[in-house]
């Protein structure tokens, strides 16, 4: 396949891989064929609809490796759903009566793009597939190769999404500083809210990373510096049933014994119950253009803290969220290796004219491949039956009760 111009875009929420993935794609094209022109749409589909793009010039090509040292996205993100015409009109991205999908496809055609690389979650990548399908029907061939970005690690059937390992490590570091507050008052309740709307992987992985760090430290019990006070006392994820009364009884005993309680909470844990409670009270629950509940407006951490505070006899309550601290971090060494392998494969697939989302296919022996778009979906549940998670809960004295039980 002859490739003359490649376009890149990043979309959705941030993850600690976007900057590095952009750099990795540029480096690979430079390595294989420096004559291929590279452009980048600013702020994802927002920029594609507006025709807002930059050309990766000689300096950008020469210094692409610098991007591996940074988090965020140098080309910008946005949450734009091309099938939500009403929202696109409201934001001034298309005119009334225009089909955003058609506008975006025509922009790609006008720009002479042969390959589109999308770095995002399931919505980002499947929307790109819709663009390719539209262009194909209009006699314009576009190869689309996506990369899976989500700190939740919840893309089906991809084993490991880019940035998730780093996000777990960063969330654990965030928690270490926050939990340092546990002696700032007697009977302290600390809730660490972690991102994860439908999937508890990040919360679980962050908790495991945090406890692994505690194992490396030296303690001085005679001075009040004990591992017990720094340890996690509960981990709540969407895939587990949460019996508030039973957990409150268990955690009150912990509070009585050591004087503080530390909880790791996935933002999606108990979400349906919270929404039902709010709507039953006549409150309006805000949703984004994708129909997702705006979790920051219902504040799950505060809701859970309220449920437990009185039952535990907490004198002071602290709720802290690690999401924005974690998701804009630079990729760690483990993620950098994964990003390198995936960006190299993505460029190779693009030059073969092979579309799909690059990832290790859990339904095909974890082989790294370009997975067909119709097989990509979001909302993959965290498997709470994994031994490492069972060991984590056993270590903190919590029972595992799956949500479906």
N, C-alpha and C positions, 0 to 999 in steps of 0.2 A: 504493500500500500504506500502511495506517495503522500507524505505529510509535509505541508508547507507552513501551516500556522496552527498553533496549539493555544488553547485558552484554559486558564485556571480560575477556580472560584472556591471560596470557603463560605460555609453557611451554617445557620443554626447557632446554638450556644458555643462558647469557647471550650476548648479542650487543650491539654498540654502537648499538642502535636502539630497544630496548624502551621505555625511558623516554620518548624522543621520540615514538615511535609512539602510546603511550598519550595523551600530551599532544596530539598532532595530531588524533586521533580526537575527543577531547573538544572541542577548538577548533572542528572542523568541524561537529559537532552543534550547538554553541552558535550558530554562524554561521547555520545553515540552519533550525534549529527548537529553540529553548531549552526548549520545553515537554517534550521527550523526556527521560525519566528515564534516568540512566546508573548502572549498578552495575558493580562489579569483583569477580570471584572471586579470593580470596587464594591465592597459590601455585598457580595454574593449575587442573588437574583435581583436585588434592588438595583445594582449597577448594570446587570444584564438588560433589564427592562429600560433603563435610562440610556444605555449605550455608554456608560461611564467606565472607561478602561484605561490601563496604562500599558505601555510596551516595555518589556523587560530589556533594558539597554545593556551596553557593554559593561558598565559598572555593576549592574544588577547581576549579570551572569558571572562576572569575576568574583563577586563577593557573596554569592548565594550561600556559601557555607556559614556566613555570619548568622544567618537566620536560625541555625541549630541552637544558638545560645539564648534565644528569646522565647517567651511565651506569647500568648495573644495571636493575632493574625496581622501581618503587615499589609494585607490587601483588604482587610475588613470583612465583617460578617453582618448579617441581618436575618430576621425571621420573616420571610416573604413566601407565601404559599401561592403558586401560580394558578391553582384551580379556585382560589378565593378571589374572584373578580371584584366583589364588593369592597374588600379590604384594599386591594390594589388601587381601585379608583379613589377611595377615601384618602389614600396616602399620596395621591398624585402621580402614581407610577404608570397608569394607563388612562385613556379617556373612557368616558361612559360608553358602553356598548362594545368596547374592544375586548378580545380574548387575550388575557395575559400570556397564556401558553403560546399563542400565535405570535404575539409581539416579541417574546423572547426568542422564539425559533427564527423569526425573520431577522432579528438582530445578529444572531449567530451566522446566518446565511450572508447577510450584508457584510459582516466582518471577515468572511472567508475562512471560518474556523473549520478545520478538518477533524480535530480532536478536542474534546472537552473533558478536563479533569475536575471532578467535583470532590471536595473534601468535606464530608458532613455525615449526618445520621441517615436513617432510612428515608425520611421525607426528602432530604436533599438529593439523594442518589436516585430514588425512584422517579422524582420529578425530572431529573436529567434524562432518564430513559424515555419518559413521555415526550420530551423535546426531540430526541432522536427519532422516535416513531413518527412524530408529526412531519419532520423534515424528510424522512424516507418516503412518506406518502406524497410528498411534494417534490420528489426526484432530486433530493439533496442528501447525500450520505454523510452522516456524522458518527464518529466513533466516540463513545462515552465510557470513560474508565474512572470509576469512583474509588475513594479511599474511605474506610469506616472510622468516623470520629464520634466517640461518645464516652464520657467519663463513667457512664453507667454500665458500660460493657454489656449492652442489651440488644445487639443487632443479631438477628437470626439470618443465617446459620454460622456466624463468624465467631471463632473461638475467642479471639482477643482483639478488642477495638483499640485503635491508637489513642494514647494519652491516658488510658485507664490506670495503668500501673503507677504512673507519675501522680495522678490525682489521689490515689490511695496513700501514697507516701507523703504527699503534701498535707492531706487531711490529718494524718497521724501527727505530723509535726505541729500543725495548728492546735490539735487537741492537747498536746503536751504542754504548750504554753497556757492554754485556757484552764486545764485541770490543775495547773500550778496555783490557781485561785482557791483551791479547796480549803485552805486554812485561813482565808480572809474573813471567815466568820464561822461560828459554831453551827452545826447541823446544816451544812451546805449542800444544795442540790444543783448539779451542773448537767445541763443537757447540751450535747454536741449534735447539732442537726447537720446531716450530710446530704448532698444531692442524691437523687434517686427516686424518680416519680413512680415507676412501676417495678423497678429492679433493685434489690438490696445488695447487689454485689459490691458496690463501692463502699457502703457502710461496713459490710463484713470484712472486706479486704483492708480497710483503714483500721478497723479494730484489731485485726490480726497483726498488722504492721506496728501499731502502737504497742501492743503487748510484747512483741518481739523486741522492740526498743527497750522496754522496761527490763527485760532479761539481761541487757548489757550493762545495767547501771549498778552502782554500789549504794547500799542503804545504811542508815545510821538510826536504828530504832530507838536508842536511848535518847536521841535528840528529837524524836518525833518524825523522823524522815523514814517512812515505811512504804514498802511496795503496795501494801493493801490500800493505803489512802490514795495512792496514785492510780490504782488499777481501775478497770472498767467493771461496772456492776450489772449492766444490762445492755443488750444489743437488740434493737427492734427494727425489723425489715418488713416490707409489704408481704413477703411470702410466709410470714409467721402469724399465727393467731395470738393476739395480745389480750390476755385476761387482766384487765386493769386492777381488779380487786385482789386477785391472787399475787400479782407482781408487786402491788403496793404492800401487801403483808410481808412478802419476802424482803423487799427493799427497806422496809421500816426496821427489820431486824438488822440489816446491814448498817443503816444509819445509826441505830442505837449502839452498835458494836464499835464502829470506827469514827463516827461523827460526820460523815459525808457520803454522798452517793453520786456516781458518775455514769451517765447514760449516753450511748451512741445511738442516734435515731435517724433512720432513713426518712427523708421528707415525705415519702409516699406511704409510710407505715400508717395504717388506720385512716387513710385519706377518705375513703368512702363514708366511714362513720362520721368523720368531721364535717364533710360536705352535707350529709343528710341532716345532721344536727343544726347546721347553720341555715339550710333552706327551710327546715321545719320551723325555725324561729322567724322566718320571713325575710331573712337576709339574702341579698343577691351575691352569688359566687361568680366572680369574673373569670372569663376564659379567653385564651389567645386565639389568633386566626386559625390555628390548627384544631381548635376545640378543646385544648388541654386546659385544665383548671390552673389558674395563676396561683401557684402555691405560695408565693410571697405575700399574697393578699389574705390568705387564710392562716398563715403562720403556724404550721404543725408543731414546731418546737415549743412555742408558747402554750399551745393547747395541751400537749402532753405534760408540760411542767405544771400547768394548772391542775390536771387530774391527780398528779402525785404529790404536790407540795403539801397540802393539808394532811393527806393520809400519812405522809412520812414525818410530819411535824417539822418540816424544813423552816429554818429561820431566815434563810437567804436563798434566793433562786437566781441562777444565771443561765441564759440560753444564748448560745453562740453558733453561728453558721459558718462553715468552712468553704462553702461552694465557690465563692468568687476568689478566695485566696488560692484555692486548688486549681481551678480550671484555666487560669491564665498563666500558670507556671511554665517555665521552660521544661522540655522533656528530660527525664532522667536517662541514665545510661541504658537501662533495660528497654525503655521505649525508643531511644535513638536507634538501637539495633533493629527493633521491629519496624520502625519507620523506614530505615535504609532498605531493608529487604522488600518492603511493600512498594515503596516508590520506584525502586529499580524494576520490579515486576510490572508495575503499572505502566511505565514507559515502554517496556518491551512489548506488553500486550497491545498498547496503543499503536505501535509501529507495525504490529501484525494485523491491525484492524479488528481486534478482539475486544468487544465491549463487556462490561460487567463491573462488579465491585470486588476489589482485591481483598482477599482474606484467607485465613486458614479455615477450610470448610469442615465444620463439625459433622456434617452428614456424609462426608467422603474421606474419612481417615485423617482429618486435620491437614489435608494437602493445601499448600498455598496455590491459589488459582484465581481466575476472574470469574466470580460467581454470577450466574445469570440474574438479571434484575427481578424477574418475577418471583425468585426465591428469597429476595431480601425483605425483611420485615422488622419492625421495632418491637419493643416490649418483651424481649426474651426474659423469662423469669430466672431469678437466681436459684440454683439448685441447692436447697438447704440440706440435702442429704449427703453432701460431700463431707468426707471424714474431717478435713481441716476445720470446717465450720462447726461440726459437732464437738471437736476437741476444744474450740474456742469457747463455746457455751458451757461445756463441762468445767472448763477452767475458771469460769466466773460464777458457777453455781446456778446457771439458768437452764431450765428445761426447754427442749426443742419441741414445739407443737406447730406443725405445718398449717398454713391457713386453710387448706382443704380438709383438714382433719375434723 
